[in-house]
Amino acid sequence: MVREISAGGVVVRQKDGDWWMAAIELPKASPSTTDAPKQATRAKTKTVLCLPKGLVDGGENALDGALREVREETGITASLITKLADVKYVYVRSWGDGERVFKIVSFYLLRYESGRIDDITDDMRIEVARAKWVRLEDAPKLLAYRGEKQMAKQALEYLSAHAAF
């Protein structure tokens, strides 16, 4: 079984007394995972909202990979608050060899630093239809994937317990 290591982030900012989180919408016809080869597509009928994440590059640690993926997929720069958790799952590639893949995604709670949400390159539009802010409180209901819903819940719990943020 092939192994993949990815990283991503729950990027938060406070506005008008509420916590907001950066999320991405996948294109209607998009790779079956955000890490898939760009030529592999399948039709989607509903909006898929998820966290920014992707494969960790060679020579890169997971945190650096998460910060890079956030920047590439959302257009914003963030800094570390804390590591949330690793999400582990198996999927079958829907392109190429149809190989089973054991995937580990390290997720970090990140603080928004700068940039404009959705200010991304045209090349990135293959993977991201748009990036937007959503209320963190609403994220567990809006995100498409179970592990990412859990990361949003953990981020909210952490921020509630650490009121100094």
Secondary structure, DSSP 8 states (H G I E B T S, - for coil): -EEEEEEEEEEEEEETTEEEEEEEE--SEE-SSTTS-TT--EE-SS--EE--EEE--TT--HHHHHHHHHHHHHSEEEEEEEEEEEEEEEEE-SSTT--EEEEEEEEEEEEEEEE-TT---TGGGGT-SEEEEEETTTHHHH-SSHHHHHHHHHHHHHHHH-TT-
